[in-house]
Amino acid sequence: MAQWQIALIREQGVNFAVAAVQDHVISNRREADKVVSALSLRLGQPVVLLGASRHGTYGRKDIVSFLQNIHPSQMPWRRIDLH
């Protein structure tokens, strides 16, 4: 079982999740795509990745653009266990 730090957000009628990951995941496109696909399938909604230290982002461009105006401390983070 893996534990994830995830923020579940609803904005302008769109539900999506932001998952905190290590920065190296975002810099490796193949790994980032794999994580986004797996989490999207498990959570049933689009997922964007947020680098834990450098706060880089990866995922759908519209959601990434929206997140540029939000500080990570303002997101409703929670720990979620996923199998």
HELIX and SHEET records of a PDB file:
HELIX    1   1 ASP A   23  SER A   27  1                                   5    
HELIX    2   2 ARG A   29  LEU A   43  1                                  15    
HELIX    3   3 LYS A   61  LEU A   67  1                                   7    
HELIX    4   4 PRO A   72  GLN A   74  5                                   3    
SHEET    1   A 5 THR A  57  TYR A  58  0                                        
SHEET    2   A 5 VAL A  47  GLY A  51 -1                                        
SHEET    3   A 5 VAL A  14  VAL A  21  1                                        
SHEET    4   A 5 ALA A   2  GLU A  11 -1                                        
SHEET    5   A 5 TRP A  77  LEU A  82 -1                                        
END                                                                             
